[in-house]
Amino acid sequence: MNRSIRILALVLAALLLPAGVGVVRALAAVERQYAPLDPPAVVEPADGGRPHDPGRPTAVVVLGANGAEVSDVLAPYEVLATSGAFNVYTVAPGREVLPLTGGLHLAPDLTFAELRDRLGAPPDVVVVPAMPDVGEPDAEPVSAWLREQSAGGSLLVSVCNGAEVLAAAGLLDGRDATSHFARLDALERRYPEVSWRRGTRYVDDGEVISTGGLLSNIDGSLRVVERLAGADVASRTADEIGWDHYSPGAPAALPVQQLGPGAVIFPVNAAYRTTDLGVVLTDGVGELELASVFDTYSGQSLAARTVAVTVADDVVTSRHGLRFVPVADLDRVGGLDRLLVPGADAAGRRDPDLAARADALGLAPEYVHAEAGFPFEATLRDLARTTDRPTARWAAKVLEYPVDGLRLTGPSWPWSVLVLPSLLTLAGLAVVAGVALTVRRRALCHRLRPTDRLTWRLS
C-alpha cells in the first residue's frame, strides 16, 4: 500500500511541470482575448459618420468599456444592417478603440452622448453582447445607460453572456431568459430572480429578447427584424447572409447541451498551441466573415493566436461601415505561421501587392472565404483540416452552429499538440526520479556506521 502511494505521489509530482507550464500559458492565452490596442487610439468618424434616416428604427450594438465578444457584436450588426430596415450603430461610453475577442479592435460609431444628441430619444433596439467586466466598477456606466434605455422603451436584446450584463443591471428580474449553455448553471445560482431556460435559441419576453450562445444570436436578430420589419424581410435577410437555419415566428430547435468530455480540447489548446495566424483586414469585408476567423481559430477554440494586420497600416472599413484598427502593418509583423484573408470580395480580387509582401515573409495569402456559403462553415472546415476534428467540433458546439452535413476532414486527435506536454512529463519524471534517488542515497548513507559509510562512498 505504501509503495503504491509513493508511486502515485511520484507520478503526481512529475505532472507538476507540464501542469504548471500549461496553466501559465493558458492564462496568458485567455488574457489576450481582450488585450487593448497598444498604444491606445481614438478614431473620429469621417464626414460625421454614416447618414441617418429618421424614417427607420434605430438599432445599436453596445460595447463595454473594456470591449466585447467578437461574434456577439459583429453577427447581429450584420444581420440588422443587411435587412436594410434599420439605422445601425455601435455605441460605447467613450470614443476609444475597443478590443473584440481574438485580437480585433473596433472604433465605436458613437458615444452614448452622441447617440442621444442624434436621436433625441432612446434607440428602438439595444443589442447587448458578452463583456469582460460584468460586476466590475468599469461596467457601471454601461449598466446605468442600459437601465435608462429600458425605461425609455428600447427593446433589449442580450447575446450569449450579454444576458448576465442585463441580469447584473436588474433588467431580467421576473423574466424568462436564456444564455450560453455553459453559463446557465452559474447564472441560475447568481440570479435566481430570473427564469432561465434551456434548449432554445432565443427567448422573446416582449420587452427583452435573450439569445443562446454566439451564433444563436442570428436567430434572435432575425426575430428583431420580424417584429419591426416583417417576416418577409427577415427571410430575405437570412438568405443574404447564408443562414439556412432560420425558423420564422419561433426559435429553431436547439438540443440541451453539456460541456462533455470534448471540452478537454479547450485547455489543451490554450496551454500548448503555438500557431500564430496573421489576419489581413481589407476594406469591404463582411462582419460575419471577420467574426468567423477571429472566433473560430482564437476566441472559441484557442487553437491559434490571431493577429490583425493590413498592407497599408490604415483603418479598414467593413461592408456595412464599421471601422477596424490593425495591430500593425504586415511588413512589421514577424513569426507568422499562416496568413488568412477573410472575405469573398478579397478572394475575388486577389491583391498582387499582398501576395508579393506575403512572399517576402515566406507566406502565401489563404483566402478562406473563396467558396460561397455561410462564413463559419469555411473556417470550421479549415480548422479541422489544419488542427484536428475534435477542435473543430468543440468550436462548432460552443458557437452553437449545427455541423450536420458539414464535412470535416483532418487529424482525428491533436497528436502534434501533445508532444510538448509529453516531453515536459518525461522531464518531470526524470527530475523526480533524480531527487528520489539522491534522497535515498543520503538516507542510506546516514544509517551506515562511519567506517561503512566511507567504504560505501568509495565503492
HUGI-V857384 format. One record per run of one state. SS is the DSSP state (H for helix, E for strand, - for the rest). FROM is the first residue (numbers start at 0). TO is the last residue. Records with the same first field share a line. If there is no record, write none. Layout:
SS->FROM-TO / FROM-TO
This chain:
-->0-0 / 32-40 / 42-44 / 48-55 / 64-65 / 68-68 / 83-84 / 92-94 / 96-96 / 100-102 / 107-108 / 119-123 / 128-135 / 151-153 / 158-160 / 168-174 / 177-182 / 190-193 / 196-198 / 200-200 / 204-206 / 211-214 / 229-229 / 241-251 / 253-259 / 272-274 / 280-285 / 299-303 / 310-314 / 317-321 / 324-326 / 332-336 / 341-342 / 349-350 / 360-363 / 366-373 / 386-387 / 399-416 / 447-448 / 458-458
H->1-31 / 45-47 / 69-82 / 111-118 / 136-150 / 161-167 / 183-189 / 215-228 / 230-240 / 260-271 / 286-298 / 329-331 / 343-348 / 351-359 / 374-385 / 388-398 / 417-446 / 449-457
E->41-41 / 56-63 / 66-67 / 85-91 / 95-95 / 97-99 / 103-106 / 109-110 / 124-127 / 154-157 / 175-176 / 194-195 / 199-199 / 201-203 / 207-210 / 252-252 / 275-279 / 304-309 / 315-316 / 322-323 / 327-328 / 337-340 / 364-365
